[in-house]
Structure formats: C-alpha cells, structure tokens
Amino acid sequence: MEINILKSSKDEIEVEIESLTIAEILRVYLNKDSAVDFAAWKRKHPTEKPILKVKTKAKTAKKAITDAVSFIAKDLDTTLADFKRM
C-alpha cells in the first residue's frame, strides 16, 4: 500500500492513503488515543484518494499513527485467534 506524506511536523501530519477503508480504521483508532487532539480524513472528490490529518499534544503525530497501527494489528490477531477456536 502506498502512503504519501503531504505535510509533516512534530505534532501534525497529513498523509494521502490509497484506501478509504484504511483511512477510516486509522481515524477510529487514532481518536481512541488520549494524546490525539484531532484525527479525520477528507476527499475533495470520490475519485481521489483520502487525506488523513492528525494533530497531537503529548506525542508526535508519526508515533500516534505507529501506535494506532500496532493496536489494529493486535486486534486483528485476536480476532483471527477467536475464529480459529470456533
């Protein structure tokens, strides 16, 4: 999957993501993080890729995204294990 960093500073980042589904999942997990002030995605037109914007206060924006991806992976592993037990 391709991710393009459009704007980056210590406490704010904007990234263009290939998939709207991934952008939405990241938004949900980022908004669960108390260090994140703002996380949302936008698209100017349905044919364009979504842009995820993240603003943080207690950690860097890149760290917040990394943490969100780790939590997503952990939850997916748990879900897979639950399905295997069925």
PyMOL Python script that loads the backbone (N, CA, C, O; Angstrom):
from pymol import cmd

cmd.read_pdbstr("""\
ATOM      1  N   MET A   1       0.839  -1.173   0.000  1.00  0.00           N
ATOM      2  CA  MET A   1       0.000   0.000   0.000  1.00  0.00           C
ATOM      3  C   MET A   1       0.887   1.239   0.000  1.00  0.00           C
ATOM      4  O   MET A   1       1.905   1.295   0.689  1.00  0.00           O
ATOM      5  N   GLU A   2       0.488   2.201  -0.765  1.00  0.00           N
ATOM      6  CA  GLU A   2       1.253   3.427  -0.895  1.00  0.00           C
ATOM      7  C   GLU A   2       0.677   4.520   0.008  1.00  0.00           C
ATOM      8  O   GLU A   2      -0.532   4.751   0.036  1.00  0.00           O
ATOM      9  N   ILE A   3       1.568   5.185   0.743  1.00  0.00           N
ATOM     10  CA  ILE A   3       1.190   6.313   1.598  1.00  0.00           C
ATOM     11  C   ILE A   3       2.110   7.477   1.257  1.00  0.00           C
ATOM     12  O   ILE A   3       3.333   7.340   1.286  1.00  0.00           O
ATOM     13  N   ASN A   4       1.521   8.615   0.935  1.00  0.00           N
ATOM     14  CA  ASN A   4       2.299   9.810   0.618  1.00  0.00           C
ATOM     15  C   ASN A   4       2.151  10.824   1.745  1.00  0.00           C
ATOM     16  O   ASN A   4       1.034  11.204   2.093  1.00  0.00           O
ATOM     17  N   ILE A   5       3.253  11.258   2.309  1.00  0.00           N
ATOM     18  CA  ILE A   5       3.220  12.293   3.341  1.00  0.00           C
ATOM     19  C   ILE A   5       3.152  13.644   2.640  1.00  0.00           C
ATOM     20  O   ILE A   5       4.056  14.018   1.894  1.00  0.00           O
ATOM     21  N   LEU A   6       2.067  14.366   2.892  1.00  0.00           N
ATOM     22  CA  LEU A   6       1.862  15.658   2.249  1.00  0.00           C
ATOM     23  C   LEU A   6       2.397  16.803   3.093  1.00  0.00           C
ATOM     24  O   LEU A   6       2.912  17.791   2.570  1.00  0.00           O
ATOM     25  N   LYS A   7       2.266  16.655   4.420  1.00  0.00           N
ATOM     26  CA  LYS A   7       2.681  17.705   5.344  1.00  0.00           C
ATOM     27  C   LYS A   7       3.067  17.023   6.649  1.00  0.00           C
ATOM     28  O   LYS A   7       2.359  16.136   7.125  1.00  0.00           O
ATOM     29  N   SER A   8       4.186  17.435   7.224  1.00  0.00           N
ATOM     30  CA  SER A   8       4.616  16.772   8.450  1.00  0.00           C
ATOM     31  C   SER A   8       5.352  17.744   9.360  1.00  0.00           C
ATOM     32  O   SER A   8       6.262  18.459   8.939  1.00  0.00           O
ATOM     33  N   SER A   9       4.934  17.747  10.613  1.00  0.00           N
ATOM     34  CA  SER A   9       5.651  18.454  11.666  1.00  0.00           C
ATOM     35  C   SER A   9       5.573  17.570  12.909  1.00  0.00           C
ATOM     36  O   SER A   9       5.021  16.470  12.864  1.00  0.00           O
ATOM     37  N   LYS A  10       6.124  18.051  14.004  1.00  0.00           N
ATOM     38  CA  LYS A  10       6.159  17.225  15.213  1.00  0.00           C
ATOM     39  C   LYS A  10       4.761  16.802  15.668  1.00  0.00           C
ATOM     40  O   LYS A  10       4.537  15.630  15.972  1.00  0.00           O
ATOM     41  N   ASP A  11       3.826  17.744  15.715  1.00  0.00           N
ATOM     42  CA  ASP A  11       2.508  17.440  16.270  1.00  0.00           C
ATOM     43  C   ASP A  11       1.377  17.427  15.237  1.00  0.00           C
ATOM     44  O   ASP A  11       0.204  17.382  15.609  1.00  0.00           O
ATOM     45  N   GLU A  12       1.716  17.465  13.960  1.00  0.00           N
ATOM     46  CA  GLU A  12       0.682  17.435  12.930  1.00  0.00           C
ATOM     47  C   GLU A  12       1.219  16.740  11.674  1.00  0.00           C
ATOM     48  O   GLU A  12       2.372  16.921  11.283  1.00  0.00           O
ATOM     49  N   ILE A  13       0.343  15.941  11.057  1.00  0.00           N
ATOM     50  CA  ILE A  13       0.732  15.250   9.824  1.00  0.00           C
ATOM     51  C   ILE A  13      -0.490  15.108   8.924  1.00  0.00           C
ATOM     52  O   ILE A  13      -1.611  14.931   9.399  1.00  0.00           O
ATOM     53  N   GLU A  14      -0.255  15.188   7.630  1.00  0.00           N
ATOM     54  CA  GLU A  14      -1.272  14.907   6.622  1.00  0.00           C
ATOM     55  C   GLU A  14      -0.700  13.869   5.676  1.00  0.00           C
ATOM     56  O   GLU A  14       0.375  14.065   5.110  1.00  0.00           O
ATOM     57  N   VAL A  15      -1.420  12.758   5.500  1.00  0.00           N
ATOM     58  CA  VAL A  15      -0.973  11.693   4.611  1.00  0.00           C
ATOM     59  C   VAL A  15      -2.089  11.319   3.650  1.00  0.00           C
ATOM     60  O   VAL A  15      -3.267  11.296   4.009  1.00  0.00           O
ATOM     61  N   GLU A  16      -1.690  11.030   2.427  1.00  0.00           N
ATOM     62  CA  GLU A  16      -2.627  10.543   1.422  1.00  0.00           C
ATOM     63  C   GLU A  16      -2.534   9.023   1.430  1.00  0.00           C
ATOM     64  O   GLU A  16      -1.456   8.452   1.267  1.00  0.00           O
ATOM     65  N   ILE A  17      -3.680   8.378   1.620  1.00  0.00           N
ATOM     66  CA  ILE A  17      -3.735   6.926   1.757  1.00  0.00           C
ATOM     67  C   ILE A  17      -4.495   6.342   0.575  1.00  0.00           C
ATOM     68  O   ILE A  17      -5.464   6.933   0.098  1.00  0.00           O
ATOM     69  N   GLU A  18      -4.056   5.191   0.111  1.00  0.00           N
ATOM     70  CA  GLU A  18      -4.661   4.560  -1.051  1.00  0.00           C
ATOM     71  C   GLU A  18      -6.098   4.113  -0.815  1.00  0.00           C
ATOM     72  O   GLU A  18      -6.916   4.157  -1.733  1.00  0.00           O
ATOM     73  N   SER A  19      -6.412   3.688   0.393  1.00  0.00           N
ATOM     74  CA  SER A  19      -7.700   3.055   0.682  1.00  0.00           C
ATOM     75  C   SER A  19      -8.523   3.873   1.673  1.00  0.00           C
ATOM     76  O   SER A  19      -8.025   4.294   2.717  1.00  0.00           O
ATOM     77  N   LEU A  20      -9.778   4.086   1.331  1.00  0.00           N
ATOM     78  CA  LEU A  20     -10.700   4.775   2.229  1.00  0.00           C
ATOM     79  C   LEU A  20     -10.957   3.932   3.480  1.00  0.00           C
ATOM     80  O   LEU A  20     -11.120   4.471   4.574  1.00  0.00           O
ATOM     81  N   THR A  21     -10.992   2.618   3.315  1.00  0.00           N
ATOM     82  CA  THR A  21     -11.206   1.721   4.451  1.00  0.00           C
ATOM     83  C   THR A  21     -10.083   1.852   5.477  1.00  0.00           C
ATOM     84  O   THR A  21     -10.343   1.939   6.677  1.00  0.00           O
ATOM     85  N   ILE A  22      -8.854   1.865   5.013  1.00  0.00           N
ATOM     86  CA  ILE A  22      -7.708   2.008   5.914  1.00  0.00           C
ATOM     87  C   ILE A  22      -7.735   3.372   6.598  1.00  0.00           C
ATOM     88  O   ILE A  22      -7.448   3.474   7.791  1.00  0.00           O
ATOM     89  N   ALA A  23      -8.075   4.410   5.856  1.00  0.00           N
ATOM     90  CA  ALA A  23      -8.152   5.757   6.435  1.00  0.00           C
ATOM     91  C   ALA A  23      -9.183   5.807   7.559  1.00  0.00           C
ATOM     92  O   ALA A  23      -8.942   6.425   8.595  1.00  0.00           O
ATOM     93  N   GLU A  24     -10.323   5.163   7.359  1.00  0.00           N
ATOM     94  CA  GLU A  24     -11.383   5.167   8.368  1.00  0.00           C
ATOM     95  C   GLU A  24     -10.983   4.366   9.604  1.00  0.00           C
ATOM     96  O   GLU A  24     -11.226   4.795  10.732  1.00  0.00           O
ATOM     97  N   ILE A  25     -10.370   3.204   9.393  1.00  0.00           N
ATOM     98  CA  ILE A  25      -9.933   2.397  10.542  1.00  0.00           C
ATOM     99  C   ILE A  25      -8.881   3.162  11.352  1.00  0.00           C
ATOM    100  O   ILE A  25      -8.941   3.186  12.581  1.00  0.00           O
ATOM    101  N   LEU A  26      -7.934   3.775  10.674  1.00  0.00           N
ATOM    102  CA  LEU A  26      -6.923   4.579  11.372  1.00  0.00           C
ATOM    103  C   LEU A  26      -7.568   5.731  12.139  1.00  0.00           C
ATOM    104  O   LEU A  26      -7.186   6.009  13.276  1.00  0.00           O
ATOM    105  N   ARG A  27      -8.532   6.392  11.533  1.00  0.00           N
ATOM    106  CA  ARG A  27      -9.215   7.508  12.201  1.00  0.00           C
ATOM    107  C   ARG A  27      -9.856   7.050  13.505  1.00  0.00           C
ATOM    108  O   ARG A  27      -9.734   7.716  14.534  1.00  0.00           O
ATOM    109  N   VAL A  28     -10.540   5.907  13.455  1.00  0.00           N
ATOM    110  CA  VAL A  28     -11.217   5.389  14.649  1.00  0.00           C
ATOM    111  C   VAL A  28     -10.208   5.098  15.761  1.00  0.00           C
ATOM    112  O   VAL A  28     -10.406   5.512  16.903  1.00  0.00           O
ATOM    113  N   TYR A  29      -9.137   4.393  15.431  1.00  0.00           N
ATOM    114  CA  TYR A  29      -8.136   4.046  16.445  1.00  0.00           C
ATOM    115  C   TYR A  29      -7.371   5.276  16.936  1.00  0.00           C
ATOM    116  O   TYR A  29      -7.041   5.360  18.119  1.00  0.00           O
ATOM    117  N   LEU A  30      -7.087   6.221  16.055  1.00  0.00           N
ATOM    118  CA  LEU A  30      -6.396   7.444  16.479  1.00  0.00           C
ATOM    119  C   LEU A  30      -7.246   8.245  17.448  1.00  0.00           C
ATOM    120  O   LEU A  30      -6.717   8.817  18.402  1.00  0.00           O
ATOM    121  N   ASN A  31      -8.557   8.300  17.223  1.00  0.00           N
ATOM    122  CA  ASN A  31      -9.425   9.072  18.111  1.00  0.00           C
ATOM    123  C   ASN A  31      -9.611   8.405  19.472  1.00  0.00           C
ATOM    124  O   ASN A  31     -10.107   9.044  20.400  1.00  0.00           O
ATOM    125  N   LYS A  32      -9.226   7.142  19.612  1.00  0.00           N
ATOM    126  CA  LYS A  32      -9.240   6.478  20.920  1.00  0.00           C
ATOM    127  C   LYS A  32      -8.035   6.872  21.763  1.00  0.00           C
ATOM    128  O   LYS A  32      -8.046   6.685  22.979  1.00  0.00           O
ATOM    129  N   ASP A  33      -7.006   7.412  21.139  1.00  0.00           N
ATOM    130  CA  ASP A  33      -5.751   7.785  21.805  1.00  0.00           C
ATOM    131  C   ASP A  33      -5.913   9.150  22.472  1.00  0.00           C
ATOM    132  O   ASP A  33      -6.258  10.128  21.810  1.00  0.00           O
ATOM    133  N   SER A  34      -5.665   9.217  23.775  1.00  0.00           N
ATOM    134  CA  SER A  34      -5.824  10.484  24.505  1.00  0.00           C
ATOM    135  C   SER A  34      -4.791  11.533  24.103  1.00  0.00           C
ATOM    136  O   SER A  34      -4.985  12.719  24.369  1.00  0.00           O
ATOM    137  N   ALA A  35      -3.702  11.117  23.471  1.00  0.00           N
ATOM    138  CA  ALA A  35      -2.673  12.061  23.019  1.00  0.00           C
ATOM    139  C   ALA A  35      -3.026  12.711  21.681  1.00  0.00           C
ATOM    140  O   ALA A  35      -2.335  13.625  21.231  1.00  0.00           O
ATOM    141  N   VAL A  36      -4.090  12.244  21.054  1.00  0.00           N
ATOM    142  CA  VAL A  36      -4.502  12.782  19.754  1.00  0.00           C
ATOM    143  C   VAL A  36      -5.606  13.810  19.967  1.00  0.00           C
ATOM    144  O   VAL A  36      -6.651  13.506  20.544  1.00  0.00           O
ATOM    145  N   ASP A  37      -5.361  15.033  19.493  1.00  0.00           N
ATOM    146  CA  ASP A  37      -6.373  16.093  19.564  1.00  0.00           C
ATOM    147  C   ASP A  37      -7.394  15.977  18.442  1.00  0.00           C
ATOM    148  O   ASP A  37      -8.581  16.238  18.641  1.00  0.00           O
ATOM    149  N   PHE A  38      -6.924  15.583  17.258  1.00  0.00           N
ATOM    150  CA  PHE A  38      -7.778  15.585  16.078  1.00  0.00           C
ATOM    151  C   PHE A  38      -7.295  14.527  15.098  1.00  0.00           C
ATOM    152  O   PHE A  38      -6.100  14.431  14.819  1.00  0.00           O
ATOM    153  N   ALA A  39      -8.219  13.741  14.581  1.00  0.00           N
ATOM    154  CA  ALA A  39      -7.906  12.786  13.518  1.00  0.00           C
ATOM    155  C   ALA A  39      -9.134  12.666  12.631  1.00  0.00           C
ATOM    156  O   ALA A  39     -10.212  12.291  13.092  1.00  0.00           O
ATOM    157  N   ALA A  40      -8.963  12.985  11.359  1.00  0.00           N
ATOM    158  CA  ALA A  40     -10.061  12.900  10.404  1.00  0.00           C
ATOM    159  C   ALA A  40      -9.495  12.757   9.002  1.00  0.00           C
ATOM    160  O   ALA A  40      -8.335  13.077   8.746  1.00  0.00           O
ATOM    161  N   TRP A  41     -10.337  12.270   8.099  1.00  0.00           N
ATOM    162  CA  TRP A  41      -9.923  12.175   6.710  1.00  0.00           C
ATOM    163  C   TRP A  41     -10.897  12.972   5.867  1.00  0.00           C
ATOM    164  O   TRP A  41     -12.023  13.248   6.281  1.00  0.00           O
ATOM    165  N   LYS A  42     -10.443  13.338   4.675  1.00  0.00           N
ATOM    166  CA  LYS A  42     -11.305  14.067   3.737  1.00  0.00           C
ATOM    167  C   LYS A  42     -10.942  13.641   2.316  1.00  0.00           C
ATOM    168  O   LYS A  42      -9.845  13.150   2.047  1.00  0.00           O
ATOM    169  N   ARG A  43     -11.891  13.847   1.433  1.00  0.00           N
ATOM    170  CA  ARG A  43     -11.666  13.662  -0.004  1.00  0.00           C
ATOM    171  C   ARG A  43     -12.337  14.827  -0.711  1.00  0.00           C
ATOM    172  O   ARG A  43     -13.480  15.165  -0.403  1.00  0.00           O
ATOM    173  N   LYS A  44     -11.647  15.434  -1.642  1.00  0.00           N
ATOM    174  CA  LYS A  44     -12.244  16.525  -2.402  1.00  0.00           C
ATOM    175  C   LYS A  44     -13.260  15.990  -3.406  1.00  0.00           C
ATOM    176  O   LYS A  44     -14.240  16.662  -3.729  1.00  0.00           O
ATOM    177  N   HIS A  45     -13.018  14.776  -3.894  1.00  0.00           N
ATOM    178  CA  HIS A  45     -13.893  14.160  -4.882  1.00  0.00           C
ATOM    179  C   HIS A  45     -13.811  12.643  -4.695  1.00  0.00           C
ATOM    180  O   HIS A  45     -12.749  12.127  -4.346  1.00  0.00           O
ATOM    181  N   PRO A  46     -14.914  11.920  -4.920  1.00  0.00           N
ATOM    182  CA  PRO A  46     -14.896  10.469  -4.720  1.00  0.00           C
ATOM    183  C   PRO A  46     -13.852   9.712  -5.532  1.00  0.00           C
ATOM    184  O   PRO A  46     -13.500   8.587  -5.178  1.00  0.00           O
ATOM    185  N   THR A  47     -13.357  10.297  -6.601  1.00  0.00           N
ATOM    186  CA  THR A  47     -12.337   9.614  -7.401  1.00  0.00           C
ATOM    187  C   THR A  47     -10.933   9.822  -6.855  1.00  0.00           C
ATOM    188  O   THR A  47      -9.988   9.197  -7.335  1.00  0.00           O
ATOM    189  N   GLU A  48     -10.779  10.688  -5.860  1.00  0.00           N
ATOM    190  CA  GLU A  48      -9.470  10.982  -5.284  1.00  0.00           C
ATOM    191  C   GLU A  48      -9.218  10.153  -4.033  1.00  0.00           C
ATOM    192  O   GLU A  48     -10.151   9.671  -3.391  1.00  0.00           O
ATOM    193  N   LYS A  49      -7.960   9.998  -3.703  1.00  0.00           N
ATOM    194  CA  LYS A  49      -7.571   9.264  -2.501  1.00  0.00           C
ATOM    195  C   LYS A  49      -7.858  10.113  -1.263  1.00  0.00           C
ATOM    196  O   LYS A  49      -7.757  11.338  -1.320  1.00  0.00           O
ATOM    197  N   PRO A  50      -8.215   9.473  -0.144  1.00  0.00           N
ATOM    198  CA  PRO A  50      -8.459  10.237   1.091  1.00  0.00           C
ATOM    199  C   PRO A  50      -7.164  10.772   1.689  1.00  0.00           C
ATOM    200  O   PRO A  50      -6.092  10.186   1.535  1.00  0.00           O
ATOM    201  N   ILE A  51      -7.296  11.893   2.370  1.00  0.00           N
ATOM    202  CA  ILE A  51      -6.174  12.515   3.081  1.00  0.00           C
ATOM    203  C   ILE A  51      -6.499  12.471   4.567  1.00  0.00           C
ATOM    204  O   ILE A  51      -7.511  13.016   5.007  1.00  0.00           O
ATOM    205  N   LEU A  52      -5.636  11.820   5.334  1.00  0.00           N
ATOM    206  CA  LEU A  52      -5.804  11.700   6.780  1.00  0.00           C
ATOM    207  C   LEU A  52      -4.989  12.793   7.453  1.00  0.00           C
ATOM    208  O   LEU A  52      -3.797  12.947   7.186  1.00  0.00           O
ATOM    209  N   LYS A  53      -5.645  13.556   8.332  1.00  0.00           N
ATOM    210  CA  LYS A  53      -4.967  14.617   9.077  1.00  0.00           C
ATOM    211  C   LYS A  53      -5.004  14.258  10.559  1.00  0.00           C
ATOM    212  O   LYS A  53      -6.047  13.892  11.100  1.00  0.00           O
ATOM    213  N   VAL A  54      -3.844  14.370  11.203  1.00  0.00           N
ATOM    214  CA  VAL A  54      -3.724  14.027  12.622  1.00  0.00           C
ATOM    215  C   VAL A  54      -3.010  15.156  13.343  1.00  0.00           C
ATOM    216  O   VAL A  54      -1.961  15.623  12.899  1.00  0.00           O
ATOM    217  N   LYS A  55      -3.586  15.596  14.467  1.00  0.00           N
ATOM    218  CA  LYS A  55      -2.945  16.584  15.350  1.00  0.00           C
ATOM    219  C   LYS A  55      -2.832  15.962  16.735  1.00  0.00           C
ATOM    220  O   LYS A  55      -3.782  15.360  17.237  1.00  0.00           O
ATOM    221  N   THR A  56      -1.657  16.115  17.347  1.00  0.00           N
ATOM    222  CA  THR A  56      -1.420  15.513  18.654  1.00  0.00           C
ATOM    223  C   THR A  56      -0.966  16.554  19.665  1.00  0.00           C
ATOM    224  O   THR A  56      -0.654  17.693  19.316  1.00  0.00           O
ATOM    225  N   LYS A  57      -0.935  16.128  20.954  1.00  0.00           N
ATOM    226  CA  LYS A  57      -0.468  17.035  22.001  1.00  0.00           C
ATOM    227  C   LYS A  57       0.628  16.435  22.869  1.00  0.00           C
ATOM    228  O   LYS A  57       1.506  17.167  23.326  1.00  0.00           O
ATOM    229  N   ALA A  58       0.607  15.132  23.112  1.00  0.00           N
ATOM    230  CA  ALA A  58       1.563  14.542  24.051  1.00  0.00           C
ATOM    231  C   ALA A  58       2.622  13.661  23.393  1.00  0.00           C
ATOM    232  O   ALA A  58       3.569  13.236  24.054  1.00  0.00           O
ATOM    233  N   LYS A  59       2.475  13.389  22.127  1.00  0.00           N
ATOM    234  CA  LYS A  59       3.473  12.613  21.391  1.00  0.00           C
ATOM    235  C   LYS A  59       3.454  13.065  19.939  1.00  0.00           C
ATOM    236  O   LYS A  59       2.563  13.803  19.519  1.00  0.00           O
ATOM    237  N   THR A  60       4.435  12.619  19.186  1.00  0.00           N
ATOM    238  CA  THR A  60       4.492  13.047  17.794  1.00  0.00           C
ATOM    239  C   THR A  60       3.358  12.404  16.993  1.00  0.00           C
ATOM    240  O   THR A  60       2.835  11.352  17.362  1.00  0.00           O
ATOM    241  N   ALA A  61       3.000  13.046  15.914  1.00  0.00           N
ATOM    242  CA  ALA A  61       1.928  12.537  15.059  1.00  0.00           C
ATOM    243  C   ALA A  61       2.323  11.194  14.438  1.00  0.00           C
ATOM    244  O   ALA A  61       1.491  10.295  14.320  1.00  0.00           O
ATOM    245  N   LYS A  62       3.582  11.059  14.046  1.00  0.00           N
ATOM    246  CA  LYS A  62       4.048   9.793  13.474  1.00  0.00           C
ATOM    247  C   LYS A  62       3.958   8.668  14.498  1.00  0.00           C
ATOM    248  O   LYS A  62       3.583   7.547  14.156  1.00  0.00           O
ATOM    249  N   LYS A  63       4.299   8.957  15.750  1.00  0.00           N
ATOM    250  CA  LYS A  63       4.213   7.959  16.818  1.00  0.00           C
ATOM    251  C   LYS A  63       2.757   7.560  17.056  1.00  0.00           C
ATOM    252  O   LYS A  63       2.467   6.389  17.301  1.00  0.00           O
ATOM    253  N   ALA A  64       1.848   8.522  16.986  1.00  0.00           N
ATOM    254  CA  ALA A  64       0.422   8.224  17.172  1.00  0.00           C
ATOM    255  C   ALA A  64      -0.067   7.265  16.088  1.00  0.00           C
ATOM    256  O   ALA A  64      -0.811   6.328  16.378  1.00  0.00           O
ATOM    257  N   ILE A  65       0.346   7.496  14.847  1.00  0.00           N
ATOM    258  CA  ILE A  65      -0.055   6.606  13.752  1.00  0.00           C
ATOM    259  C   ILE A  65       0.562   5.223  13.938  1.00  0.00           C
ATOM    260  O   ILE A  65      -0.108   4.210  13.737  1.00  0.00           O
ATOM    261  N   THR A  66       1.831   5.180  14.320  1.00  0.00           N
ATOM    262  CA  THR A  66       2.503   3.898  14.568  1.00  0.00           C
ATOM    263  C   THR A  66       1.795   3.120  15.673  1.00  0.00           C
ATOM    264  O   THR A  66       1.585   1.913  15.549  1.00  0.00           O
ATOM    265  N   ASP A  67       1.428   3.805  16.750  1.00  0.00           N
ATOM    266  CA  ASP A  67       0.714   3.152  17.848  1.00  0.00           C
ATOM    267  C   ASP A  67      -0.646   2.629  17.390  1.00  0.00           C
ATOM    268  O   ASP A  67      -1.046   1.525  17.759  1.00  0.00           O
ATOM    269  N   ALA A  68      -1.361   3.427  16.583  1.00  0.00           N
ATOM    270  CA  ALA A  68      -2.676   3.004  16.079  1.00  0.00           C
ATOM    271  C   ALA A  68      -2.542   1.747  15.227  1.00  0.00           C
ATOM    272  O   ALA A  68      -3.346   0.824  15.353  1.00  0.00           O
ATOM    273  N   VAL A  69      -1.540   1.705  14.366  1.00  0.00           N
ATOM    274  CA  VAL A  69      -1.318   0.525  13.523  1.00  0.00           C
ATOM    275  C   VAL A  69      -1.007  -0.692  14.391  1.00  0.00           C
ATOM    276  O   VAL A  69      -1.461  -1.796  14.089  1.00  0.00           O
ATOM    277  N   SER A  70      -0.245  -0.506  15.455  1.00  0.00           N
ATOM    278  CA  SER A  70       0.068  -1.624  16.364  1.00  0.00           C
ATOM    279  C   SER A  70      -1.196  -2.145  17.039  1.00  0.00           C
ATOM    280  O   SER A  70      -1.383  -3.357  17.149  1.00  0.00           O
ATOM    281  N   PHE A  71      -2.065  -1.244  17.493  1.00  0.00           N
ATOM    282  CA  PHE A  71      -3.321  -1.666  18.127  1.00  0.00           C
ATOM    283  C   PHE A  71      -4.233  -2.381  17.127  1.00  0.00           C
ATOM    284  O   PHE A  71      -4.888  -3.362  17.481  1.00  0.00           O
ATOM    285  N   ILE A  72      -4.281  -1.903  15.897  1.00  0.00           N
ATOM    286  CA  ILE A  72      -5.087  -2.550  14.857  1.00  0.00           C
ATOM    287  C   ILE A  72      -4.569  -3.967  14.618  1.00  0.00           C
ATOM    288  O   ILE A  72      -5.354  -4.913  14.562  1.00  0.00           O
ATOM    289  N   ALA A  73      -3.257  -4.115  14.478  1.00  0.00           N
ATOM    290  CA  ALA A  73      -2.662  -5.441  14.248  1.00  0.00           C
ATOM    291  C   ALA A  73      -2.960  -6.382  15.412  1.00  0.00           C
ATOM    292  O   ALA A  73      -3.263  -7.557  15.202  1.00  0.00           O
ATOM    293  N   LYS A  74      -2.875  -5.871  16.633  1.00  0.00           N
ATOM    294  CA  LYS A  74      -3.155  -6.693  17.813  1.00  0.00           C
ATOM    295  C   LYS A  74      -4.611  -7.158  17.814  1.00  0.00           C
ATOM    296  O   LYS A  74      -4.895  -8.325  18.083  1.00  0.00           O
ATOM    297  N   ASP A  75      -5.532  -6.240  17.512  1.00  0.00           N
ATOM    298  CA  ASP A  75      -6.951  -6.598  17.473  1.00  0.00           C
ATOM    299  C   ASP A  75      -7.242  -7.600  16.353  1.00  0.00           C
ATOM    300  O   ASP A  75      -8.067  -8.497  16.529  1.00  0.00           O
ATOM    301  N   LEU A  76      -6.583  -7.458  15.222  1.00  0.00           N
ATOM    302  CA  LEU A  76      -6.774  -8.413  14.125  1.00  0.00           C
ATOM    303  C   LEU A  76      -6.247  -9.789  14.495  1.00  0.00           C
ATOM    304  O   LEU A  76      -6.863 -10.799  14.155  1.00  0.00           O
ATOM    305  N   ASP A  77      -5.112  -9.844  15.190  1.00  0.00           N
ATOM    306  CA  ASP A  77      -4.575 -11.126  15.647  1.00  0.00           C
ATOM    307  C   ASP A  77      -5.529 -11.796  16.621  1.00  0.00           C
ATOM    308  O   ASP A  77      -5.742 -13.007  16.554  1.00  0.00           O
ATOM    309  N   THR A  78      -6.103 -11.017  17.524  1.00  0.00           N
ATOM    310  CA  THR A  78      -7.073 -11.556  18.490  1.00  0.00           C
ATOM    311  C   THR A  78      -8.305 -12.098  17.775  1.00  0.00           C
ATOM    312  O   THR A  78      -8.800 -13.176  18.103  1.00  0.00           O
ATOM    313  N   THR A  79      -8.794 -11.345  16.800  1.00  0.00           N
ATOM    314  CA  THR A  79      -9.964 -11.778  16.033  1.00  0.00           C
ATOM    315  C   THR A  79      -9.664 -13.057  15.273  1.00  0.00           C
ATOM    316  O   THR A  79     -10.493 -13.967  15.245  1.00  0.00           O
ATOM    317  N   LEU A  80      -8.507 -13.143  14.663  1.00  0.00           N
ATOM    318  CA  LEU A  80      -8.122 -14.355  13.937  1.00  0.00           C
ATOM    319  C   LEU A  80      -8.053 -15.552  14.883  1.00  0.00           C
ATOM    320  O   LEU A  80      -8.522 -16.640  14.547  1.00  0.00           O
ATOM    321  N   ALA A  81      -7.475 -15.355  16.051  1.00  0.00           N
ATOM    322  CA  ALA A  81      -7.390 -16.441  17.027  1.00  0.00           C
ATOM    323  C   ALA A  81      -8.785 -16.884  17.469  1.00  0.00           C
ATOM    324  O   ALA A  81      -9.026 -18.078  17.651  1.00  0.00           O
ATOM    325  N   ASP A  82      -9.696 -15.941  17.640  1.00  0.00           N
ATOM    326  CA  ASP A  82     -11.074 -16.285  18.027  1.00  0.00           C
ATOM    327  C   ASP A  82     -11.760 -17.110  16.945  1.00  0.00           C
ATOM    328  O   ASP A  82     -12.481 -18.058  17.257  1.00  0.00           O
ATOM    329  N   PHE A  83     -11.544 -16.762  15.679  1.00  0.00           N
ATOM    330  CA  PHE A  83     -12.142 -17.527  14.581  1.00  0.00           C
ATOM    331  C   PHE A  83     -11.547 -18.928  14.497  1.00  0.00           C
ATOM    332  O   PHE A  83     -12.263 -19.878  14.181  1.00  0.00           O
ATOM    333  N   LYS A  84     -10.280 -19.072  14.767  1.00  0.00           N
ATOM    334  CA  LYS A  84      -9.639 -20.379  14.702  1.00  0.00           C
ATOM    335  C   LYS A  84     -10.156 -21.305  15.797  1.00  0.00           C
ATOM    336  O   LYS A  84     -10.171 -22.524  15.623  1.00  0.00           O
ATOM    337  N   ARG A  85     -10.580 -20.736  16.925  1.00  0.00           N
ATOM    338  CA  ARG A  85     -11.109 -21.540  18.028  1.00  0.00           C
ATOM    339  C   ARG A  85     -12.530 -22.006  17.769  1.00  0.00           C
ATOM    340  O   ARG A  85     -13.004 -22.925  18.438  1.00  0.00           O
ATOM    341  N   MET A  86     -13.211 -21.404  16.828  1.00  0.00           N
ATOM    342  CA  MET A  86     -14.618 -21.774  16.548  1.00  0.00           C
ATOM    343  C   MET A  86     -14.726 -23.138  15.940  1.00  0.00           C
ATOM    344  O   MET A  86     -15.829 -23.597  15.647  1.00  0.00           O
TER     345      MET A  86
END
""", "prot")
cmd.dss("prot")
cmd.show_as("cartoon", "prot")
cmd.util.cbc("prot")
cmd.orient("prot")
